[in-house]
């Protein structure tokens, strides 16, 4: 199946060989075992969004399906019937309102895929999902749960997007033929999935992803510390490059510049309060080691030299 495309395949009768091949091409290669007589026709609808593929699959017969899911995650939502699986050695039974999450490059066996079970599936390239999980929640992708509850607010949000965007793409194949549109849809769905799998703690109100918030919190707690890029990355639990990407994407700045802003604010507060005898004492206290660069950064941030702020505090 080519990127930026949509297709539909149907099959009648008990011979599912060609249909199984189509499912393998559109979603995942697998081994199929037909366990019951056909009840309805098999039906496949699939959309390729580049790093993400969407599929609606109904076999029309009770089957078992085994796949290693090479190179990609699978998130399968049964819209009816029963989807019973062995995933990484764990037993997962999913009904309507739940999703089975299958990791890449590990054997997963759908022990029972009932004849009345049609799934909506989302396939996400391994590296693509790993990037979003790390950027959004600061964890490794192998922390993904093996089952997702779609009754939570985050689960409902992801499922609503999946149903809406998938239906729109099938109705309008020209839409996903545009690579920019296809990748935007893929990014939206993946971010919503990660949020559903790793919901924030109630009441945390966190606007930034956790890898960014962790570093901000650590720098706020100890701005005078001689922070290095490696130490910042260690606080976030990611590599330096991933940390920089997270700050650019979600905070519109760099970790180093964010630290400078925190330090400048602390110096500014001290100068306003008259809590220091000299500008240099305040600058050194909060981690600045080069007074010339500090003074230039202060003027750029507050529109006056730091000495003017201190003098103003002395007159008040």
C-alpha positions in Angstrom: 0.0 0.0 0.0 1.5 3.3 -1.0 1.9 6.3 1.3 -1.0 8.8 1.1 -3.5 6.4 -0.2 -6.8 4.7 0.8 -8.3 1.4 -0.3 -11.2 -1.0 0.4 -11.1 -4.8 -0.1 -13.9 -7.3 0.4 -14.2 -11.1 0.2 -17.2 -13.5 0.2 -17.2 -17.1 1.1 -14.8 -19.1 3.3 -11.6 -18.6 1.2 -9.7 -15.8 2.9 -6.3 -16.4 1.3 -6.3 -13.4 -1.0 -8.0 -11.2 1.6 -5.4 -12.2 4.2 -2.7 -11.1 1.7 -4.4 -7.7 1.3 -4.5 -7.3 5.1 -0.8 -8.1 5.3 0.0 -5.5 2.7 -2.2 -2.8 4.2 -1.6 -3.4 8.0 0.7 -6.2 9.2 2.0 -9.5 7.8 0.5 -12.4 9.8 -0.4 -16.1 9.9 -4.1 -16.7 9.7 -6.0 -19.7 11.1 -9.7 -19.8 10.2 -11.6 -21.5 13.1 -15.2 -21.1 12.1 -17.6 -21.0 9.2 -18.0 -17.7 7.5 -20.9 -15.7 8.9 -20.6 -12.4 6.9 -18.3 -11.2 4.2 -14.7 -10.1 5.1 -14.1 -6.4 4.8 -10.9 -4.3 4.8 -10.7 -0.5 4.6 -7.2 1.0 4.9 -5.6 4.4 4.9 -1.8 5.1 4.6 -0.6 8.3 6.3 3.1 7.6 6.0 4.4 6.8 9.5 0.8 5.8 10.5 -1.7 3.5 8.9 -5.3 3.1 9.7 -7.4 0.0 9.0 -10.8 -1.4 9.7 -10.7 -5.2 9.5 -13.5 -7.8 9.8 -12.8 -11.4 8.8 -16.4 -12.5 8.8 -15.3 -15.8 10.4 -13.9 -16.6 13.8 -10.1 -16.6 13.3 -6.8 -16.5 15.2 -4.1 -14.2 13.9 -0.4 -14.3 14.8 2.0 -11.5 13.9 5.3 -10.1 15.1 4.2 -6.6 14.0 7.6 -5.9 12.3 8.8 -2.4 12.8 5.6 -0.9 14.2 3.1 -0.7 17.0 -0.5 -1.8 16.5 -3.4 -0.4 18.5 -6.6 -2.5 17.8 -10.1 -1.4 18.9 -12.8 -4.0 18.6 -16.1 -2.3 17.6 -18.1 -5.4 18.4 -17.5 -9.0 19.5 -14.4 -10.3 21.2 -10.7 -9.7 20.7 -8.6 -12.1 22.9 -4.9 -12.0 22.7 -1.5 -13.1 24.1 0.6 -9.9 24.0 4.2 -10.2 25.2 3.2 -13.1 27.4 0.2 -11.3 28.9 -3.4 -12.2 28.4 -5.4 -9.3 27.0 -9.2 -9.5 26.5 -10.6 -6.4 24.8 -14.2 -5.6 24.1 -15.9 -2.5 22.8 -14.5 0.5 24.8 -11.0 -1.0 25.1 -8.0 -1.3 22.8 -5.3 -3.9 22.6 -1.8 -2.4 22.2 0.7 -4.7 20.5 4.5 -3.8 20.6 6.7 -4.1 17.5 8.9 -7.1 16.7 7.4 -9.3 19.4 5.1 -12.2 18.8 1.4 -11.5 19.4 -1.3 -14.0 18.9 -4.9 -13.0 18.6 -6.2 -16.2 20.2 -9.8 -15.4 19.4 -11.0 -12.9 16.9 -14.8 -13.5 16.9 -16.7 -13.6 13.6 -18.7 -10.5 14.7 -15.6 -8.6 15.7 -14.5 -5.8 13.4 -11.5 -3.8 14.6 -10.3 -0.3 13.9 -6.6 -0.4 14.0 -3.8 2.1 14.1 -0.3 1.1 13.0 2.5 3.5 14.1 6.1 3.2 13.0 8.3 2.2 15.9 10.7 5.2 15.7 7.8 7.7 15.1 5.9 6.6 18.2 9.2 6.5 20.3 9.9 10.2 19.4 6.4 11.3 20.6 6.4 9.2 23.7 9.8 10.6 24.7 9.0 14.2 23.8 5.5 14.3 25.4 6.0 12.2 28.6 9.7 11.7 28.9 9.5 7.9 28.9 10.6 5.1 26.6 8.0 3.7 24.2 8.3 0.3 25.8 6.4 1.8 28.7 3.2 1.8 26.6 0.4 -0.2 28.2 -0.9 -3.4 26.7 -4.5 -2.3 26.9 -6.0 1.2 26.6 -9.3 2.2 28.3 -11.3 4.3 25.8 -13.8 5.4 28.5 -11.4 7.9 30.0 -11.5 11.5 28.7 -8.1 11.1 27.0 -9.2 7.7 25.5 -12.4 9.2 24.2 -10.5 12.1 22.6 -8.1 9.8 20.8 -10.9 7.5 19.7 -13.0 10.4 18.4 -10.1 11.7 16.3 -9.3 8.2 15.0 -12.9 7.6 13.9 -13.4 11.1 12.4 -10.1 11.3 10.6 -10.2 7.7 9.4 -13.7 8.2 8.0 -12.8 11.4 6.3 -9.8 9.9 4.7 -11.8 7.0 3.3 -14.5 9.3 2.0 -12.0 11.6 0.4 -8.8 9.7 -0.8 -7.5 12.9 -2.5 -7.2 14.4 1.0 -4.5 12.0 2.1 -2.8 12.1 -1.3 -1.3 15.4 -0.1 1.8 14.4 1.9 1.6 17.4 4.2 -2.0 16.7 5.1 -1.3 13.0 5.6 1.6 13.7 8.0 -0.4 16.3 9.9 -3.1 13.8 10.5 -0.6 11.2 11.5 1.0 13.6 14.0 -2.4 14.6 15.5 -3.5 11.0 16.0 -0.1 9.9 17.5 0.0 12.8 20.0 -3.6 12.0 21.1 -2.7 8.3 21.5 0.3 9.1 23.7 -1.9 11.4 25.8 -4.5 8.6 26.2 -1.8 6.1 27.2 -0.1 8.4 29.6 -2.7 10.7 31.0 -1.5 13.4 33.4 -2.2 13.0 37.1 -5.5 14.6 38.0 -5.2 18.3 38.7 -1.7 18.7 37.6 -2.6 21.3 35.0 0.6 20.7 33.1 0.7 22.7 29.9 4.2 21.6 28.8 5.3 18.0 28.2 6.9 16.4 31.2 10.5 16.4 29.8 10.3 20.2 29.5 8.5 20.7 32.8 11.0 18.5 34.7 13.9 20.6 33.5 12.1 23.9 34.2 11.2 22.8 37.7 14.8 21.7 38.4 16.2 25.0 37.1 13.7 27.0 39.1 14.6 25.1 42.2 18.4 25.7 41.8 19.1 28.4 39.1 22.6 29.2 40.4 23.8 25.7 39.8 26.4 25.3 37.1 24.0 23.5 34.7 25.4 21.7 31.8 23.4 20.3 28.8 24.2 16.8 30.0 22.8 17.5 33.5 19.6 19.1 32.0 19.1 16.0 29.8 19.7 13.7 32.8 16.9 15.6 34.7 14.5 14.9 31.8 15.6 11.3 31.3 16.4 11.8 27.7 19.4 12.6 25.5 20.6 16.1 24.9 19.3 16.2 21.3 15.9 15.0 22.4 15.8 17.6 25.1 16.7 20.4 22.7 14.0 19.3 20.3 11.4 19.2 23.1 12.2 22.7 24.2 12.1 24.1 20.7 8.8 22.3 19.9 6.9 22.9 23.1 8.5 26.0 24.7 9.8 27.9 21.6 13.3 28.3 23.2 16.4 26.4 24.2 17.2 24.9 27.6 20.2 27.3 28.0 18.1 30.4 27.1 15.3 29.2 29.5 17.9 29.0 32.3 19.1 32.5 31.5 15.6 33.9 31.7 15.1 32.3 35.1 18.4 33.7 36.4 17.6 37.2 35.0 14.2 37.1 36.8 15.9 36.3 40.1 18.4 39.1 39.7 15.7 41.5 38.8 13.7 40.6 41.9 16.7 41.1 44.1 17.5 44.5 42.5 13.9 45.7 42.8 13.7 44.7 46.4 17.1 46.3 47.2 18.2 42.9 48.5 21.8 43.4 47.3 24.5 46.0 47.7 25.8 45.7 44.1 24.6 44.4 40.8 27.7 42.1 40.6 26.7 40.4 43.9 23.2 39.7 42.6 24.5 38.5 39.2 27.1 36.1 40.8 24.5 34.9 43.3 22.2 33.6 40.6 24.9 32.0 38.4 26.1 34.6 36.0 29.9 34.6 35.6 30.4 37.2 32.9 29.2 40.6 33.9 29.3 42.1 30.5 27.1 39.5 28.9 24.8 39.6 31.9 24.3 43.3 31.6 23.5 43.1 27.9 21.0 40.3 28.5 19.4 42.2 31.4 19.0 45.3 29.3 17.5 43.3 26.4 15.0 41.7 28.8 14.0 44.7 30.9 14.9 47.7 28.8 17.2 49.3 31.3 20.7 48.5 32.7 20.6 46.6 36.0 22.2 49.5 37.8 19.2 51.6 37.0 16.9 49.0 38.6 19.0 49.0 41.7 19.2 52.8 41.9 15.4 52.9 41.6 15.0 50.5 44.4 17.3 52.7 46.6 15.0 55.8 46.0 11.8 53.9 47.0 
